[in-house]
Amino acid sequence: MTELRFDAPVDDARRRRLLWAMPAGLYVLGTTGGSAGPYNLMTQSLVVQAATEPCVVAFAVEATARTHALLEASGVATLTVLRRDQRALVRRFVKPVEDVTSDPGGRPVALGGVAVGLAPSGAPHLRDAAGCLDLCVVDRVRFQSHTLFCGEVTGVAVADEVLEGSASERRVDVLRMEDTKMNYGG
């Protein structure tokens, strides 16, 4: 058995290697500046369910990101849960979305060339996914590089295939960091 020893000072390479080894999902966070937009989608990996009563999901967003400004303006977001076969999508949303296609009423129908809908909160979500949570920001913790937003789940949409079968057979095969060559190790 290997005995663990702490570095003093912290070795950045070792810290990153251990953080990269921690299991993480890959999601798409949808945001809006308000009822008329603007809209954005962002690849997101720093997500965890933080509470059950009420149901709250916590997610960290870089302080300089467009998504951060939109969250501060509207206080709403969506978290789209991707299937494993959708890994090509996450690279599309590592930069702010510039390509927005809207219907005649000004509602977005595609962001970055990918079909979207609007959740009841008005935040965009991918139409084709395992599921989506609609979130209302209820709290935040600010750090130097990121803000940890806590969003209460106010709505949920789940693909039919996720609900098929008995409870013991149901399993969402969701996209995880290990399925890509991406990593996030602060």
WOVEN-V358075 format. One record per backbone hydrogen bond with DSSP energy under -0.5 kcal/mol. CO is the residue of the C=O (numbers start at 1). NH is the residue of the N-H. If there is no record, write none. Layout:
BEGIN
CO;NH + CO;NH
END
This chain:
BEGIN
10;12 + 11;15 + 12;16 + 13;17 + 14;18 + 15;19 + 16;20 + 17;21 + 18;22 + 19;22 + 24;177 + 26;82 + 27;44 + 28;30 + 28;80 + 29;42 + 30;78 + 31;40 + 34;37 + 38;33 + 40;31 + 42;29 + 44;27 + 45;47 + 46;60 + 48;50 + 48;58 + 51;56 + 54;53 + 54;56 + 55;153 + 56;50 + 56;51 + 57;151 + 58;48 + 59;149 + 61;147 + 62;65 + 65;69 + 66;70 + 67;71 + 68;72 + 69;73 + 70;74 + 71;75 + 75;137 + 76;32 + 77;135 + 78;30 + 78;80 + 79;81 + 79;133 + 80;28 + 80;82 + 81;130 + 81;131 + 82;175 + 83;86 + 84;87 + 86;89 + 86;90 + 87;90 + 87;91 + 88;91 + 88;92 + 89;92 + 89;93 + 90;93 + 91;94 + 93;43 + 98;100 + 99;112 + 101;109 + 101;110 + 103;106 + 107;103 + 109;116 + 110;101 + 111;114 + 114;111 + 115;127 + 117;125 + 119;122 + 123;119 + 125;117 + 127;129 + 130;159 + 131;81 + 132;157 + 133;79 + 134;154 + 134;155 + 135;77 + 136;152 + 139;150 + 141;148 + 145;63 + 146;143 + 147;61 + 147;149 + 148;141 + 149;59 + 149;151 + 150;138 + 150;139 + 150;152 + 151;57 + 152;136 + 152;154 + 155;134 + 157;132 + 159;162 + 159;163 + 160;163 + 160;164 + 166;169 + 166;170 + 171;173 + 172;174 + 173;84 + 175;26 + 176;179 + 177;180
END
